[in-house]
Amino acid sequence: MSLRVRRPAPRPPADRRAEPPARPNRSAGRRPLLSRRFAVLLSLAPASIVQLLPDPPAVPQTLAGLWLLFGAPILLWRGIAWRIVTTGTAAWLLSVGFTVVTDIVVALTVNTALPLAGVERPLTRLILTIAMAVTLVLLGAIAPEVRRPPGGPRRGRVRGLRPVAGLGALALVLSVAGPIRLNNGFSGTVSVVAMVVVAALIALLLLRRARYPVPVLELGIYCASAALLLLTSLRGQFITGHDIQKEFLYFRLALGGEYWDIGTYTDPYNACLSITLLPVSVFQLTALPDTVIFKVVLPLLFAFTPVLVHRAVRNVAPRVVALMSAVYFIVFPTFFTDMPYLGRQEIAFLLLGCAMVVLTDSRGPLPLRRIVFVILLGGIVLSHYSTTYVVVGTLAASFVLDKIWRLVSRRGRTRLRRRRREDRMLSFLTWWVVAVPAVLALVWSGPLTHTGGQVERTLSAVAAAVVGGDAESGSSDTAYSIFGGAKTSAEERMKDYKEELLEASASERGEGGDYLPLKQVNAQATPVVDVPTMELTELGEALDTFGISVPGLNGALRQGAALFFQIMAMAGFAVALWARRSTFRPVRDQATIAAGAWCMVAVFTLIPQLSVDYSLLRAFQQGLFFFAPFLATATLWALRWAGRKTVPLACALLAVLLLDLAGVVPKALGGYPAQVQLSNSGQYYAIYYPHAEERKAALWLDEKIGAHKQGLVQTDRFTYSRLQSLITHPTLADIHPAALRTDSYVLLGTTPARTGKVTIFYRGDLITYEYPMKVLDSRDLIYSNGGAVIYR
């Protein structure tokens, strides 16, 4: 079925009309002496010469590398993108996605082909430069020239550019200054101000949406999303976060040998080319430090994703719905809390956003759009495994729902003409659009990389739960879901964790064994402790004097926000499909794909193993690509009683959601766990923030073990996560008394050494317990620097 919006009569106002097609008139205007495409091709020569110098200066090398990897490909791909989509901003955004896929494929090609010719290190600066230059020349040979369309925007002052660019620049400057101050031990005031400026920028975009051109609105969206991401990604002098620590390790392994070899490390992380080959290319062709690539380059690429959400929704909905959809994508806490630590999923989401733009631009040629859609999903396969599986599941559910809908609607119709018209209208999704990405995912994780073990284990656990009733508890995130999901207490999880450790080590435990005797283990208490909260501020104390529990208020706001997202998104289906005053009328493709996304969220909630392995919150963030317009539609419908004040009220609601979920409101009141982007405390700070003292301890221990040629290191999971790129000897990432070995070095990182508390990640939950330091009394303290200690 074609993705065209059914417009009621009379003709709606300008803010509610879809943008007319704006294909460039390639025959209009005088032909320039030097075409833009030819100018881009000429620029490749000096950029390549800089790269081929033995020791190029840093600044010219950085500019030349960024031009070869991003600037020139985007300009060349834009001409091809114009043949697929029908608006200027869509062509630019789609070119970004094509460029990322090109960079990955070029690196993969030389990495695969050249070793067959005897080249042992194919990912050198020389080879990558030549490969990119040749690829761009070939691309330039087939890329059509793009000319300015008649009647298009003229040069000169663009309405709204100054205030939007000014606020956006201020937000970006503050989002860089805030983390730097926190990293140097100062307060988070600047970061709080940055959050407020981002909220003001979002409000400006919504209130002035009808007066500002679409490119200006999308510039504002990009600045807002980039600022929120940088506030988190720039925390720490080193790599900070959860998955990003392991991603950085596999990047360093590929960079060290200048060759990516999945056979050496058959880990799903190593199969994600978005964190191996792509960063290696950026590092080799630019003078950027390796940490900057993960902390700045990848987040800035991911910042295009909310813009893509806006563009995809704008193809089929009014401006206000498109803007609110992008803002909801930004406001959801996973976006700015966890996505900066997931480089592989950042790139996968960028490509998924491009795919949604192609899907919703129904004025483009349908066969070509389907092919490009599948190609972009192929890029997701190379970038991130779980994003691929969720997308394939969503498309499969949508395909089935579409067939059911058509069957039911045909049986219910009585007019032959209407039936024939419906039969002639094609759906975007067809069997091969669903099947090809699924096959690509199976082939990549199976015979090509042999990294499908995690999927097999997950499916086995799911089958055991469904068929045999052997169900384990899922992540506590499911407690926020309206689909149900019981929350298991931390004490119960801790008990299960200890029993699991004892069972795994039973054969090696006992007198003279490799593990502590069972009697000694049982004598060590490991009580669970609550996550500490911030002290009440003056405002919080004032509320407390009026009988308002600030911790209870903060908890209620978070729980209410979770329910709001889900209830409004589901209500949006009814409003969009049946309400008379709906601002958005979806066609069947949109409705079925959004319903398919909801099916995946429900599956993640109801099947515990999925919520543990792939995170329910990340699944919901991915679902916002599909059902964000329904969430925005329901919000506008619920506030319709306000008349002309509907949008200002929606604007205030979104600002409050952002400031609360981003941590500004809890920071102002206290009585809630601190968030790492605003404070030098809190759970994420304790387990993910790297400290110089523990890095020095890790280097000292690694050198000591290397001198003796043997030794096993034991440390807690999160200390190991922070130090895994420094410790090159066998390491056991657990120091629970039930896992403690008698022949190991025990390294306590900064948080355990200073607070005596250890955090584990078990069954999808973070659990912090008081570590029994007496269990180490029988060992010798061989190293201490005030921030880390080592026992032998």
Phi, psi and omega in degrees: 000134182292141182274069175244140182282131177281115186265125175284155174268149359284178183299129182288163178295171188301324184293341184255356181273144174291151182292138178289155178298142185229049179296139181290144175270101187287350179261354184275150176082165180280143181288125181291156179298326181227114183292156180297320180298316181293325177296321178297316180296321177296326182292342181294330182296304180297324179296319179291323179298318178300317182293329184276354175295146181301317181219077184291149175300151189297309185295309176301323180293319179297313180296317180295319180294316178296325178293316181292324185273327187232309187299301182296316179299321180298316181294322180285320180292338183299321179298322178288321180299329179298334179283348185254316181245170192239009177233154184296313182293326177296321179295317178298313183294318178297327178296327177296315178297316177301322181295316179298316178297320178299314179301318181292315184292321178298313179296320179295322181295310180291327179293330181271319188278316188293323176301333176293336179264009176095005179276116184277334182235083186281345185261042176275166180297320180298310183293316180295324178297312180297318181296317180292319180297314179297317179299318181290325176296315178296320177296319178295332180290333182253346183285130177286157178282139178254127179242156179293128180289149177296141181079005180286180182297135179267160177290148182135198183290130178256127184300130176085352184294318183296308180294321181291313179295323179295310178296321179297316179296319178297317179298319181293318179297315180293327180289342174270317181293322182300306178298324179299317178297315179297319180296337179260015173088007179271180184283171180263022183299317182296321178294322177296317178298322178300318177299318180295320178296321177298317178298320178294321178296317178298318178298318178299317181297318182290319183286332182250021187300325183282338184267335184263142176293158184303316179302325178292318178299318182288330172298317178297319178299316181297314181297318180296314181292320179296319180297315180296321181291318182293328177302329178266313187293332183275001178291133177094146176285339181240193179291123184239134177138187182267275185298331184298334178296316179286324176300316180296325179297313182289330172297315180295325178294318177292323181289324184300317178264002184049041181198128178266123182228107180291336180292334180287319180226094181276069179244141179305327177299318182292340179276354179272101184291345178293339181243004176241287185290319181297309177297327178297317178298316179296317181296316184291323186266351177238168176263020182285139175298154183298323180292327180296326180299316182279329184269342184233306188296308181296316175299323180291328173291317180295334180298343175289342187298312176300328176295320177294323175299315178300314183295319180296317180287324181295336177298336187228004186214164178296165182301317185296321178292318180297315180296314180295327177298315179296320181293319177299323177298322180286320188288332181301129193297334179299330183302310185257353180265317186245328184300325176298345178260010184232073185300321182293324179281334174300313180291320179298319178293323176302315180289326176294322175298319176298319179297322179291327175297317178296319182296319186273346180278080188289348179281346176282165181295125186299311181300318180293321179296320178297317180296314180296322178302314180293321178298317179295322176294328173298323174297325176295321178303319180286341188265318186201129186288310187291326175300320179298313183296320180292321178296314180298317177298319178297314181294322179295316178297320178297319180298316179294316179298322179297318180295319178296316180300314181296320180295316180293317182293326179292320180291332183273351182270150179241342181269124183295322182297315180297323180295315181295321179295320179295321181292332181281342182276125187265143171277149177295318182281127171233173189301321184282336175295329177274320188286319185298311177300324179296317179294318178300318180296318179294319181293318182293315181280346181261260187294334183279319184240343181055043181243025181269012182299321180296319179296318180297319179294321179296313180296324177296317179294321178296316180297319179297323180288321185280316186274311186266354181074014180272068186264134173257164180289147180265188179297147179291349174300334180294342178293339178277351186274143177284351177278357180110204180107107182282147179260121178272136182292156179296325179296320178294319179295320181296322178295315178298323181296315179297316179298322179294319178295316180296321179294320182290333184250013186300320184290341183250011183258148178136184180297125181079004180277181182278346181242164179296147177301149183301323180298319180291323178296315182292339179282348182261113179279140178232070184292140177286139178241149179285155175290127182295148178248161178288149176293152179295136174279180178299320178293320178296319178294325178297318177295323181295326178293336176272008177086012179264119179285112182294314176301319178295322178295315179298317179296320180294322178296318179293315179295320178296322178296319180297316179293323180300312180303315186285314183295316182291325178294320179287320178296332180300331177296312180295318181295312184293326185272330189232337183292143182288326186256031179287139178277355185218125178245100182284153171267177190299319181303313181296316182296316183289323179292318177297320177295323176297322177296320178295324177300319179293320177298319179295319179297318179297328181283318188277337179254105190305319186298326179293320179293334178283315187279326190236001173070118178294321182293322177291326176295321178291320177301318177293325179295335179296339172303328188258318186251012175300318179298330177290322176297316179295320181297316179296323179297313179296322180292320180294333181259013185296337180297340182279354179064238181292344180268009182300309182294316176302322177293318177298322178298315178297320179299314181294322179296318179295317178301314181297311184294328178283309184291332179279351174104000182290314180297310176300326178294324181284334184256326189081186177074024180209149179304138180291151178251141193296332182285350181237351187213158172263048178199177181103171186293314179298321178297319184293325188256342185245341185281123181278142179240147183295326183297317182287332175293319176297319179296319180295318179295320178297315182292320180297322178291322180294315180294322179298325179291326180269353176068008178199161179143142178248134179259136172237134176206169180286164187302317188279330171295319177297320179301319180287334188246007189296335178280352182254332182266116184257002182253165182307133185224135174253117187271062176193134178234016174303142181309328179287342179254356186288128179265156183277345186248023188249157165277133180250116180255119175260120179288188187299312182295310177298322183292323185270329186248342183074017181242142181235140179245137175241162174241110187223127179053041175083005182236150171268128181230126180251134180225159177282121184278132179282094184296339180296338181292344180260002183297331182281357181256163179268136173277110186254351181203140175201133178230018179088348179228352178202148180226155180227130177247152177227000000 
